[in-house]
Amino acid sequence: MSQAIKTLVERLIRENKVMFFGKSYCPYCKNAKNILGAKGIQFKAYEIDLEKDGAQVQDYLLQKTGQRTVPNIFINTQHLGGNSDLIVAKENGKLDVMLSYKTEL
């Protein structure tokens, strides 16, 4: 795994309150974006299929989180998971709790 890819992913996660790694054509990604949008949550999206280093980014995310699928969502530097994890977190209040945390930069 290249250090540049690791640095890129870690920087994106650190610099964005909600970091969304997905693919432009993925229906689960679209659903997750709709959930975030409906709650008025701003997020940074990295579309793995549209970036030249996307495959390497996805490989690093697998190494980091154990999750190969997209979307792969981080909130306040904490790994939330994918679409189904987002739905559960929204329903049980975990999403609001995660969003309310402040992180140190």
Biopython code that builds the backbone (N, CA, C, O; Angstrom):
import numpy as np
from Bio.PDB.StructureBuilder import StructureBuilder

atoms = [
    (1, "MET", "N", (0.854, -1.187, 0.000)),
    (1, "MET", "CA", (0.000, 0.000, 0.000)),
    (1, "MET", "C", (0.891, 1.238, 0.000)),
    (1, "MET", "O", (1.790, 1.363, 0.831)),
    (2, "SER", "N", (0.642, 2.134, -0.918)),
    (2, "SER", "CA", (1.488, 3.324, -1.014)),
    (2, "SER", "C", (1.180, 4.297, 0.127)),
    (2, "SER", "O", (0.037, 4.455, 0.555)),
    (3, "GLN", "N", (2.230, 4.926, 0.587)),
    (3, "GLN", "CA", (2.082, 5.913, 1.661)),
    (3, "GLN", "C", (1.221, 7.079, 1.195)),
    (3, "GLN", "O", (0.489, 7.668, 1.991)),
    (4, "ALA", "N", (1.305, 7.418, -0.100)),
    (4, "ALA", "CA", (0.515, 8.534, -0.630)),
    (4, "ALA", "C", (-0.986, 8.247, -0.530)),
    (4, "ALA", "O", (-1.766, 9.146, -0.215)),
    (5, "ILE", "N", (-1.387, 7.022, -0.791)),
    (5, "ILE", "CA", (-2.806, 6.652, -0.696)),
    (5, "ILE", "C", (-3.258, 6.716, 0.756)),
    (5, "ILE", "O", (-4.313, 7.270, 1.065)),
    (6, "LYS", "N", (-2.457, 6.149, 1.635)),
    (6, "LYS", "CA", (-2.789, 6.187, 3.067)),
    (6, "LYS", "C", (-2.916, 7.632, 3.540)),
    (6, "LYS", "O", (-3.859, 7.971, 4.255)),
    (7, "THR", "N", (-1.981, 8.474, 3.150)),
    (7, "THR", "CA", (-1.990, 9.881, 3.540)),
    (7, "THR", "C", (-3.239, 10.581, 3.002)),
    (7, "THR", "O", (-3.882, 11.349, 3.718)),
    (8, "LEU", "N", (-3.576, 10.315, 1.748)),
    (8, "LEU", "CA", (-4.768, 10.918, 1.133)),
    (8, "LEU", "C", (-6.028, 10.548, 1.910)),
    (8, "LEU", "O", (-6.802, 11.426, 2.291)),
    (9, "VAL", "N", (-6.237, 9.259, 2.144)),
    (9, "VAL", "CA", (-7.448, 8.791, 2.818)),
    (9, "VAL", "C", (-7.519, 9.354, 4.234)),
    (9, "VAL", "O", (-8.565, 9.852, 4.652)),
    (10, "GLU", "N", (-6.426, 9.279, 4.965)),
    (10, "GLU", "CA", (-6.424, 9.763, 6.348)),
    (10, "GLU", "C", (-6.674, 11.276, 6.406)),
    (10, "GLU", "O", (-7.345, 11.762, 7.317)),
    (11, "ARG", "N", (-6.134, 12.018, 5.431)),
    (11, "ARG", "CA", (-6.360, 13.462, 5.387)),
    (11, "ARG", "C", (-7.825, 13.773, 5.098)),
    (11, "ARG", "O", (-8.413, 14.646, 5.738)),
    (12, "LEU", "N", (-8.416, 13.065, 4.138)),
    (12, "LEU", "CA", (-9.826, 13.278, 3.816)),
    (12, "LEU", "C", (-10.716, 12.989, 5.028)),
    (12, "LEU", "O", (-11.656, 13.735, 5.303)),
    (13, "ILE", "N", (-10.422, 11.917, 5.741)),
    (13, "ILE", "CA", (-11.212, 11.554, 6.924)),
    (13, "ILE", "C", (-11.045, 12.615, 8.015)),
    (13, "ILE", "O", (-12.017, 13.003, 8.664)),
    (14, "ARG", "N", (-9.830, 13.072, 8.208)),
    (14, "ARG", "CA", (-9.530, 14.046, 9.265)),
    (14, "ARG", "C", (-10.117, 15.427, 8.953)),
    (14, "ARG", "O", (-10.591, 16.112, 9.859)),
    (15, "GLU", "N", (-10.088, 15.838, 7.688)),
    (15, "GLU", "CA", (-10.464, 17.209, 7.327)),
    (15, "GLU", "C", (-11.959, 17.388, 7.058)),
    (15, "GLU", "O", (-12.418, 18.518, 6.898)),
    (16, "ASN", "N", (-12.717, 16.308, 7.006)),
    (16, "ASN", "CA", (-14.149, 16.402, 6.696)),
    (16, "ASN", "C", (-14.967, 15.760, 7.805)),
    (16, "ASN", "O", (-14.761, 14.601, 8.164)),
    (17, "LYS", "N", (-15.902, 16.543, 8.341)),
    (17, "LYS", "CA", (-16.737, 16.034, 9.437)),
    (17, "LYS", "C", (-17.438, 14.747, 9.020)),
    (17, "LYS", "O", (-17.490, 13.788, 9.790)),
    (18, "VAL", "N", (-17.976, 14.723, 7.806)),
    (18, "VAL", "CA", (-18.571, 13.508, 7.257)),
    (18, "VAL", "C", (-17.868, 13.215, 5.937)),
    (18, "VAL", "O", (-17.968, 13.979, 4.976)),
    (19, "MET", "N", (-17.150, 12.085, 5.912)),
    (19, "MET", "CA", (-16.417, 11.673, 4.714)),
    (19, "MET", "C", (-17.087, 10.436, 4.143)),
    (19, "MET", "O", (-17.299, 9.443, 4.839)),
    (20, "PHE", "N", (-17.415, 10.517, 2.863)),
    (20, "PHE", "CA", (-18.213, 9.496, 2.178)),
    (20, "PHE", "C", (-17.389, 8.934, 1.029)),
    (20, "PHE", "O", (-17.110, 9.645, 0.063)),
    (21, "PHE", "N", (-17.000, 7.673, 1.120)),
    (21, "PHE", "CA", (-16.327, 7.006, 0.010)),
    (21, "PHE", "C", (-17.376, 6.136, -0.677)),
    (21, "PHE", "O", (-17.983, 5.271, -0.045)),
    (22, "GLY", "N", (-17.585, 6.367, -1.967)),
    (22, "GLY", "CA", (-18.610, 5.623, -2.682)),
    (22, "GLY", "C", (-18.259, 5.457, -4.147)),
    (22, "GLY", "O", (-17.136, 5.721, -4.577)),
    (23, "LYS", "N", (-19.253, 5.011, -4.899)),
    (23, "LYS", "CA", (-19.128, 4.889, -6.354)),
    (23, "LYS", "C", (-20.344, 5.562, -6.974)),
    (23, "LYS", "O", (-21.461, 5.448, -6.470)),
    (24, "SER", "N", (-20.110, 6.259, -8.066)),
    (24, "SER", "CA", (-21.143, 7.107, -8.659)),
    (24, "SER", "C", (-22.377, 6.331, -9.102)),
    (24, "SER", "O", (-23.473, 6.890, -9.129)),
    (25, "TYR", "N", (-22.227, 5.072, -9.446)),
    (25, "TYR", "CA", (-23.344, 4.285, -9.974)),
    (25, "TYR", "C", (-24.011, 3.396, -8.919)),
    (25, "TYR", "O", (-24.980, 2.703, -9.227)),
    (26, "CYS", "N", (-23.517, 3.407, -7.704)),
    (26, "CYS", "CA", (-23.959, 2.479, -6.659)),
    (26, "CYS", "C", (-25.297, 2.915, -6.052)),
    (26, "CYS", "O", (-25.402, 4.020, -5.520)),
    (27, "PRO", "N", (-26.328, 2.047, -6.128)),
    (27, "PRO", "CA", (-27.629, 2.418, -5.559)),
    (27, "PRO", "C", (-27.593, 2.591, -4.033)),
    (27, "PRO", "O", (-28.336, 3.408, -3.489)),
    (28, "TYR", "N", (-26.743, 1.838, -3.349)),
    (28, "TYR", "CA", (-26.626, 1.979, -1.899)),
    (28, "TYR", "C", (-25.983, 3.323, -1.541)),
    (28, "TYR", "O", (-26.339, 3.950, -0.543)),
    (29, "CYS", "N", (-25.044, 3.746, -2.365)),
    (29, "CYS", "CA", (-24.410, 5.055, -2.165)),
    (29, "CYS", "C", (-25.433, 6.166, -2.375)),
    (29, "CYS", "O", (-25.496, 7.118, -1.597)),
    (30, "LYS", "N", (-26.230, 6.040, -3.428)),
    (30, "LYS", "CA", (-27.254, 7.053, -3.693)),
    (30, "LYS", "C", (-28.239, 7.132, -2.540)),
    (30, "LYS", "O", (-28.626, 8.228, -2.134)),
    (31, "ASN", "N", (-28.651, 5.993, -2.008)),
    (31, "ASN", "CA", (-29.571, 5.978, -0.882)),
    (31, "ASN", "C", (-28.949, 6.649, 0.343)),
    (31, "ASN", "O", (-29.595, 7.451, 1.017)),
    (32, "ALA", "N", (-27.700, 6.315, 0.620)),
    (32, "ALA", "CA", (-27.020, 6.907, 1.781)),
    (32, "ALA", "C", (-26.874, 8.419, 1.609)),
    (32, "ALA", "O", (-27.051, 9.171, 2.568)),
    (33, "LYS", "N", (-26.555, 8.863, 0.405)),
    (33, "LYS", "CA", (-26.465, 10.305, 0.154)),
    (33, "LYS", "C", (-27.816, 10.978, 0.369)),
    (33, "LYS", "O", (-27.886, 12.086, 0.902)),
    (34, "ASN", "N", (-28.886, 10.305, -0.049)),
    (34, "ASN", "CA", (-30.225, 10.857, 0.159)),
    (34, "ASN", "C", (-30.557, 10.972, 1.644)),
    (34, "ASN", "O", (-31.150, 11.962, 2.072)),
    (35, "ILE", "N", (-30.181, 9.976, 2.424)),
    (35, "ILE", "CA", (-30.420, 10.014, 3.871)),
    (35, "ILE", "C", (-29.673, 11.195, 4.487)),
    (35, "ILE", "O", (-30.245, 11.967, 5.257)),
    (36, "LEU", "N", (-28.397, 11.329, 4.145)),
    (36, "LEU", "CA", (-27.601, 12.439, 4.684)),
    (36, "LEU", "C", (-28.191, 13.772, 4.243)),
    (36, "LEU", "O", (-28.326, 14.692, 5.050)),
    (37, "GLY", "N", (-28.543, 13.878, 2.965)),
    (37, "GLY", "CA", (-29.103, 15.118, 2.437)),
    (37, "GLY", "C", (-30.422, 15.486, 3.092)),
    (37, "GLY", "O", (-30.669, 16.657, 3.379)),
    (38, "ALA", "N", (-31.276, 14.485, 3.332)),
    (38, "ALA", "CA", (-32.578, 14.733, 3.945)),
    (38, "ALA", "C", (-32.431, 15.267, 5.365)),
    (38, "ALA", "O", (-33.288, 16.004, 5.851)),
    (39, "LYS", "N", (-31.344, 14.891, 6.023)),
    (39, "LYS", "CA", (-31.081, 15.390, 7.373)),
    (39, "LYS", "C", (-30.300, 16.705, 7.348)),
    (39, "LYS", "O", (-29.998, 17.272, 8.399)),
    (40, "GLY", "N", (-29.973, 17.188, 6.144)),
    (40, "GLY", "CA", (-29.228, 18.437, 6.023)),
    (40, "GLY", "C", (-27.762, 18.302, 6.397)),
    (40, "GLY", "O", (-27.116, 19.282, 6.769)),
    (41, "ILE", "N", (-27.240, 17.090, 6.298)),
    (41, "ILE", "CA", (-25.857, 16.828, 6.677)),
    (41, "ILE", "C", (-24.955, 17.050, 5.470)),
    (41, "ILE", "O", (-25.122, 16.410, 4.432)),
    (42, "GLN", "N", (-24.012, 17.951, 5.615)),
    (42, "GLN", "CA", (-23.032, 18.177, 4.550)),
    (42, "GLN", "C", (-21.961, 17.102, 4.651)),
    (42, "GLN", "O", (-21.569, 16.698, 5.746)),
    (43, "PHE", "N", (-21.496, 16.649, 3.500)),
    (43, "PHE", "CA", (-20.459, 15.624, 3.476)),
    (43, "PHE", "C", (-19.566, 15.810, 2.272)),
    (43, "PHE", "O", (-19.952, 16.417, 1.273)),
    (44, "LYS", "N", (-18.378, 15.282, 2.384)),
    (44, "LYS", "CA", (-17.435, 15.266, 1.267)),
    (44, "LYS", "C", (-17.502, 13.874, 0.661)),
    (44, "LYS", "O", (-17.358, 12.878, 1.369)),
    (45, "ALA", "N", (-17.719, 13.803, -0.645)),
    (45, "ALA", "CA", (-17.803, 12.509, -1.329)),
    (45, "ALA", "C", (-16.560, 12.281, -2.180)),
    (45, "ALA", "O", (-16.126, 13.159, -2.925)),
    (46, "TYR", "N", (-16.007, 11.100, -2.052)),
    (46, "TYR", "CA", (-14.910, 10.649, -2.901)),
    (46, "TYR", "C", (-15.464, 9.478, -3.705)),
    (46, "TYR", "O", (-15.733, 8.409, -3.157)),
    (47, "GLU", "N", (-15.633, 9.689, -5.012)),
    (47, "GLU", "CA", (-16.207, 8.664, -5.878)),
    (47, "GLU", "C", (-15.073, 7.773, -6.391)),
    (47, "GLU", "O", (-14.323, 8.153, -7.290)),
    (48, "ILE", "N", (-14.968, 6.607, -5.811)),
    (48, "ILE", "CA", (-13.870, 5.685, -6.087)),
    (48, "ILE", "C", (-13.762, 5.354, -7.575)),
    (48, "ILE", "O", (-12.657, 5.243, -8.105)),
    (49, "ASP", "N", (-14.901, 5.195, -8.250)),
    (49, "ASP", "CA", (-14.879, 4.824, -9.663)),
    (49, "ASP", "C", (-14.474, 5.964, -10.588)),
    (49, "ASP", "O", (-14.183, 5.728, -11.761)),
    (50, "LEU", "N", (-14.450, 7.186, -10.089)),
    (50, "LEU", "CA", (-14.123, 8.340, -10.927)),
    (50, "LEU", "C", (-12.714, 8.880, -10.680)),
    (50, "LEU", "O", (-12.273, 9.795, -11.374)),
    (51, "GLU", "N", (-12.014, 8.327, -9.706)),
    (51, "GLU", "CA", (-10.675, 8.800, -9.353)),
    (51, "GLU", "C", (-9.619, 7.823, -9.853)),
    (51, "GLU", "O", (-9.816, 6.609, -9.811)),
    (52, "LYS", "N", (-8.492, 8.364, -10.330)),
    (52, "LYS", "CA", (-7.466, 7.488, -10.890)),
    (52, "LYS", "C", (-6.872, 6.543, -9.851)),
    (52, "LYS", "O", (-6.437, 5.445, -10.198)),
    (53, "ASP", "N", (-6.846, 6.947, -8.591)),
    (53, "ASP", "CA", (-6.312, 6.100, -7.523)),
    (53, "ASP", "C", (-7.412, 5.367, -6.762)),
    (53, "ASP", "O", (-7.169, 4.836, -5.678)),
    (54, "GLY", "N", (-8.612, 5.336, -7.321)),
    (54, "GLY", "CA", (-9.770, 4.790, -6.622)),
    (54, "GLY", "C", (-9.604, 3.358, -6.144)),
    (54, "GLY", "O", (-9.973, 3.034, -5.014)),
    (55, "ALA", "N", (-9.054, 2.498, -6.988)),
    (55, "ALA", "CA", (-8.897, 1.090, -6.599)),
    (55, "ALA", "C", (-7.951, 0.969, -5.407)),
    (55, "ALA", "O", (-8.183, 0.168, -4.502)),
    (56, "GLN", "N", (-6.891, 1.763, -5.413)),
    (56, "GLN", "CA", (-5.946, 1.739, -4.293)),
    (56, "GLN", "C", (-6.591, 2.296, -3.030)),
    (56, "GLN", "O", (-6.341, 1.799, -1.932)),
    (57, "VAL", "N", (-7.415, 3.320, -3.182)),
    (57, "VAL", "CA", (-8.133, 3.879, -2.037)),
    (57, "VAL", "C", (-9.056, 2.822, -1.447)),
    (57, "VAL", "O", (-9.119, 2.660, -0.229)),
    (58, "GLN", "N", (-9.775, 2.101, -2.309)),
    (58, "GLN", "CA", (-10.673, 1.067, -1.818)),
    (58, "GLN", "C", (-9.892, -0.058, -1.125)),
    (58, "GLN", "O", (-10.351, -0.605, -0.122)),
    (59, "ASP", "N", (-8.727, -0.398, -1.650)),
    (59, "ASP", "CA", (-7.877, -1.407, -1.006)),
    (59, "ASP", "C", (-7.440, -0.942, 0.382)),
    (59, "ASP", "O", (-7.443, -1.723, 1.334)),
    (60, "TYR", "N", (-7.065, 0.333, 0.492)),
    (60, "TYR", "CA", (-6.653, 0.851, 1.795)),
    (60, "TYR", "C", (-7.831, 0.881, 2.776)),
    (60, "TYR", "O", (-7.666, 0.559, 3.952)),
    (61, "LEU", "N", (-9.007, 1.263, 2.298)),
    (61, "LEU", "CA", (-10.180, 1.275, 3.173)),
    (61, "LEU", "C", (-10.491, -0.127, 3.701)),
    (61, "LEU", "O", (-10.897, -0.280, 4.853)),
    (62, "LEU", "N", (-10.303, -1.144, 2.868)),
    (62, "LEU", "CA", (-10.495, -2.521, 3.312)),
    (62, "LEU", "C", (-9.506, -2.851, 4.429)),
    (62, "LEU", "O", (-9.871, -3.441, 5.445)),
    (63, "GLN", "N", (-8.267, -2.465, 4.226)),
    (63, "GLN", "CA", (-7.223, -2.699, 5.234)),
    (63, "GLN", "C", (-7.556, -1.949, 6.524)),
    (63, "GLN", "O", (-7.372, -2.486, 7.616)),
    (64, "LYS", "N", (-8.037, -0.728, 6.408)),
    (64, "LYS", "CA", (-8.309, 0.125, 7.567)),
    (64, "LYS", "C", (-9.554, -0.310, 8.338)),
    (64, "LYS", "O", (-9.565, -0.303, 9.569)),
    (65, "THR", "N", (-10.611, -0.693, 7.597)),
    (65, "THR", "CA", (-11.910, -0.907, 8.238)),
    (65, "THR", "C", (-12.410, -2.349, 8.188)),
    (65, "THR", "O", (-13.318, -2.718, 8.931)),
    (66, "GLY", "N", (-11.822, -3.161, 7.317)),
    (66, "GLY", "CA", (-12.330, -4.504, 7.106)),
    (66, "GLY", "C", (-13.551, -4.525, 6.195)),
    (66, "GLY", "O", (-14.159, -5.577, 5.995)),
    (67, "GLN", "N", (-13.911, -3.381, 5.646)),
    (67, "GLN", "CA", (-15.082, -3.251, 4.781)),
    (67, "GLN", "C", (-14.639, -3.001, 3.353)),
    (67, "GLN", "O", (-13.934, -2.029, 3.081)),
    (68, "ARG", "N", (-15.047, -3.872, 2.438)),
    (68, "ARG", "CA", (-14.700, -3.716, 1.018)),
    (68, "ARG", "C", (-15.794, -2.962, 0.267)),
    (68, "ARG", "O", (-15.529, -2.338, -0.761)),
    (69, "THR", "N", (-17.021, -3.019, 0.779)),
    (69, "THR", "CA", (-18.165, -2.458, 0.052)),
    (69, "THR", "C", (-18.257, -0.947, 0.232)),
    (69, "THR", "O", (-17.652, -0.362, 1.130)),
    (70, "VAL", "N", (-19.036, -0.343, -0.658)),
    (70, "VAL", "CA", (-19.346, 1.081, -0.566)),
    (70, "VAL", "C", (-20.845, 1.219, -0.393)),
    (70, "VAL", "O", (-21.594, 0.338, -0.817)),
    (71, "PRO", "N", (-21.297, 2.290, 0.212)),
    (71, "PRO", "CA", (-20.488, 3.392, 0.733)),
    (71, "PRO", "C", (-19.711, 2.985, 1.985)),
    (71, "PRO", "O", (-20.046, 2.030, 2.686)),
    (72, "ASN", "N", (-18.675, 3.750, 2.218)),
    (72, "ASN", "CA", (-17.848, 3.585, 3.401)),
    (72, "ASN", "C", (-17.804, 4.973, 4.042)),
    (72, "ASN", "O", (-17.166, 5.886, 3.517)),
    (73, "ILE", "N", (-18.480, 5.125, 5.170)),
    (73, "ILE", "CA", (-18.751, 6.443, 5.742)),
    (73, "ILE", "C", (-18.020, 6.629, 7.062)),
    (73, "ILE", "O", (-17.997, 5.743, 7.916)),
    (74, "PHE", "N", (-17.420, 7.810, 7.204)),
    (74, "PHE", "CA", (-16.742, 8.212, 8.441)),
    (74, "PHE", "C", (-17.389, 9.493, 8.941)),
    (74, "PHE", "O", (-17.670, 10.403, 8.161)),
    (75, "ILE", "N", (-17.623, 9.559, 10.245)),
    (75, "ILE", "CA", (-18.177, 10.758, 10.868)),
    (75, "ILE", "C", (-17.272, 11.147, 12.019)),
    (75, "ILE", "O", (-17.018, 10.355, 12.926)),
    (76, "ASN", "N", (-16.782, 12.395, 11.968)),
    (76, "ASN", "CA", (-15.850, 12.879, 12.991)),
    (76, "ASN", "C", (-14.711, 11.890, 13.205)),
    (76, "ASN", "O", (-14.364, 11.565, 14.340)),
    (77, "THR", "N", (-14.144, 11.425, 12.126)),
    (77, "THR", "CA", (-13.011, 10.488, 12.043)),
    (77, "THR", "C", (-13.366, 9.066, 12.471)),
    (77, "THR", "O", (-12.509, 8.184, 12.402)),
    (78, "GLN", "N", (-14.589, 8.816, 12.908)),
    (78, "GLN", "CA", (-14.999, 7.476, 13.340)),
    (78, "GLN", "C", (-15.689, 6.741, 12.193)),
    (78, "GLN", "O", (-16.531, 7.308, 11.496)),
    (79, "HIS", "N", (-15.324, 5.481, 12.008)),
    (79, "HIS", "CA", (-15.928, 4.681, 10.946)),
    (79, "HIS", "C", (-17.352, 4.309, 11.336)),
    (79, "HIS", "O", (-17.573, 3.674, 12.367)),
    (80, "LEU", "N", (-18.320, 4.708, 10.507)),
    (80, "LEU", "CA", (-19.716, 4.329, 10.730)),
    (80, "LEU", "C", (-20.024, 3.012, 10.024)),
    (80, "LEU", "O", (-20.635, 2.117, 10.608)),
    (81, "GLY", "N", (-19.599, 2.898, 8.767)),
    (81, "GLY", "CA", (-19.870, 1.704, 7.971)),
    (81, "GLY", "C", (-20.524, 2.076, 6.663)),
    (81, "GLY", "O", (-20.183, 3.085, 6.044)),
    (82, "GLY", "N", (-21.477, 1.245, 6.244)),
    (82, "GLY", "CA", (-22.119, 1.439, 4.954)),
    (82, "GLY", "C", (-23.557, 1.909, 5.065)),
    (82, "GLY", "O", (-23.972, 2.452, 6.089)),
    (83, "ASN", "N", (-24.312, 1.693, 3.993)),
    (83, "ASN", "CA", (-25.688, 2.160, 3.907)),
    (83, "ASN", "C", (-26.568, 1.584, 5.014)),
    (83, "ASN", "O", (-27.295, 2.325, 5.677)),
    (84, "SER", "N", (-26.507, 0.272, 5.218)),
    (84, "SER", "CA", (-27.357, -0.333, 6.252)),
    (84, "SER", "C", (-26.969, 0.161, 7.642)),
    (84, "SER", "O", (-27.833, 0.344, 8.499)),
    (85, "ASP", "N", (-25.669, 0.377, 7.869)),
    (85, "ASP", "CA", (-25.210, 0.927, 9.157)),
    (85, "ASP", "C", (-25.742, 2.340, 9.354)),
    (85, "ASP", "O", (-26.125, 2.722, 10.460)),
    (86, "LEU", "N", (-25.764, 3.120, 8.261)),
    (86, "LEU", "CA", (-26.284, 4.488, 8.326)),
    (86, "LEU", "C", (-27.779, 4.482, 8.668)),
    (86, "LEU", "O", (-28.236, 5.281, 9.484)),
    (87, "ILE", "N", (-28.527, 3.585, 8.045)),
    (87, "ILE", "CA", (-29.968, 3.495, 8.314)),
    (87, "ILE", "C", (-30.213, 3.165, 9.788)),
    (87, "ILE", "O", (-31.044, 3.797, 10.441)),
    (88, "VAL", "N", (-29.494, 2.185, 10.301)),
    (88, "VAL", "CA", (-29.648, 1.805, 11.712)),
    (88, "VAL", "C", (-29.256, 2.960, 12.618)),
    (88, "VAL", "O", (-29.957, 3.255, 13.586)),
    (89, "ALA", "N", (-28.135, 3.620, 12.313)),
    (89, "ALA", "CA", (-27.661, 4.733, 13.141)),
    (89, "ALA", "C", (-28.648, 5.890, 13.137)),
    (89, "ALA", "O", (-28.835, 6.558, 14.154)),
    (90, "LYS", "N", (-29.275, 6.125, 12.001)),
    (90, "LYS", "CA", (-30.289, 7.187, 11.928)),
    (90, "LYS", "C", (-31.492, 6.827, 12.797)),
    (90, "LYS", "O", (-32.030, 7.671, 13.514)),
    (91, "GLU", "N", (-31.899, 5.583, 12.725)),
    (91, "GLU", "CA", (-33.104, 5.146, 13.447)),
    (91, "GLU", "C", (-32.894, 5.062, 14.959)),
    (91, "GLU", "O", (-33.814, 5.352, 15.723)),
    (92, "ASN", "N", (-31.695, 4.670, 15.401)),
    (92, "ASN", "CA", (-31.491, 4.489, 16.847)),
    (92, "ASN", "C", (-30.836, 5.691, 17.537)),
    (92, "ASN", "O", (-30.562, 5.652, 18.736)),
    (93, "GLY", "N", (-30.588, 6.764, 16.765)),
    (93, "GLY", "CA", (-30.034, 7.986, 17.345)),
    (93, "GLY", "C", (-28.520, 8.064, 17.356)),
    (93, "GLY", "O", (-27.961, 9.102, 17.710)),
    (94, "LYS", "N", (-27.841, 6.984, 16.974)),
    (94, "LYS", "CA", (-26.368, 6.983, 16.981)),
    (94, "LYS", "C", (-25.804, 8.031, 16.016)),
    (94, "LYS", "O", (-24.768, 8.639, 16.284)),
    (95, "LEU", "N", (-26.489, 8.231, 14.902)),
    (95, "LEU", "CA", (-26.014, 9.204, 13.912)),
    (95, "LEU", "C", (-25.950, 10.599, 14.520)),
    (95, "LEU", "O", (-24.951, 11.300, 14.359)),
    (96, "ASP", "N", (-27.001, 11.006, 15.214)),
    (96, "ASP", "CA", (-27.013, 12.328, 15.844)),
    (96, "ASP", "C", (-25.920, 12.450, 16.900)),
    (96, "ASP", "O", (-25.291, 13.500, 17.032)),
    (97, "VAL", "N", (-25.696, 11.371, 17.653)),
    (97, "VAL", "CA", (-24.642, 11.379, 18.672)),
    (97, "VAL", "C", (-23.272, 11.535, 18.008)),
    (97, "VAL", "O", (-22.452, 12.338, 18.452)),
    (98, "MET", "N", (-23.028, 10.764, 16.943)),
    (98, "MET", "CA", (-21.736, 10.847, 16.239)),
    (98, "MET", "C", (-21.511, 12.232, 15.657)),
    (98, "MET", "O", (-20.394, 12.746, 15.690)),
    (99, "LEU", "N", (-22.569, 12.840, 15.123)),
    (99, "LEU", "CA", (-22.443, 14.180, 14.530)),
    (99, "LEU", "C", (-22.201, 15.248, 15.565)),
    (99, "LEU", "O", (-21.626, 16.291, 15.253)),
    (100, "SER", "N", (-22.629, 15.011, 16.796)),
    (100, "SER", "CA", (-22.495, 16.025, 17.828)),
    (100, "SER", "C", (-21.107, 16.077, 18.441)),
    (100, "SER", "O", (-20.760, 17.058, 19.098)),
    (101, "TYR", "N", (-20.314, 15.044, 18.238)),
    (101, "TYR", "CA", (-18.943, 15.043, 18.784)),
    (101, "TYR", "C", (-18.085, 16.066, 18.067)),
    (101, "TYR", "O", (-18.213, 16.276, 16.861)),
    (102, "LYS", "N", (-17.222, 16.689, 18.819)),
    (102, "LYS", "CA", (-16.228, 17.606, 18.245)),
    (102, "LYS", "C", (-14.896, 16.882, 18.221)),
    (102, "LYS", "O", (-14.529, 16.194, 19.173)),
    (103, "THR", "N", (-14.182, 17.045, 17.125)),
    (103, "THR", "CA", (-12.872, 16.410, 17.035)),
    (103, "THR", "C", (-11.787, 17.470, 17.065)),
    (103, "THR", "O", (-11.982, 18.604, 16.629)),
    (104, "GLU", "N", (-10.664, 17.079, 17.580)),
    (104, "GLU", "CA", (-9.494, 17.958, 17.598)),
    (104, "GLU", "C", (-8.738, 17.782, 16.306)),
    (104, "GLU", "O", (-8.527, 16.657, 15.853)),
    (105, "LEU", "N", (-8.331, 18.874, 15.711)),
    (105, "LEU", "CA", (-7.553, 18.772, 14.469)),
    (105, "LEU", "C", (-6.091, 18.814, 14.764)),
    (105, "LEU", "O", (-5.273, 18.741, 13.847)),
]
sb = StructureBuilder()
sb.init_structure("model")
sb.init_model(0)
sb.init_chain("A")
sb.init_seg("    ")
for serial, (resi, resn, name, xyz) in enumerate(atoms, 1):
    if name == "N":
        sb.init_residue(resn, " ", resi, " ")
    sb.init_atom(name, np.array(xyz, "f"), 0.0, 1.0, " ", f" {name:<3s}", serial, name[0])
structure = sb.get_structure()
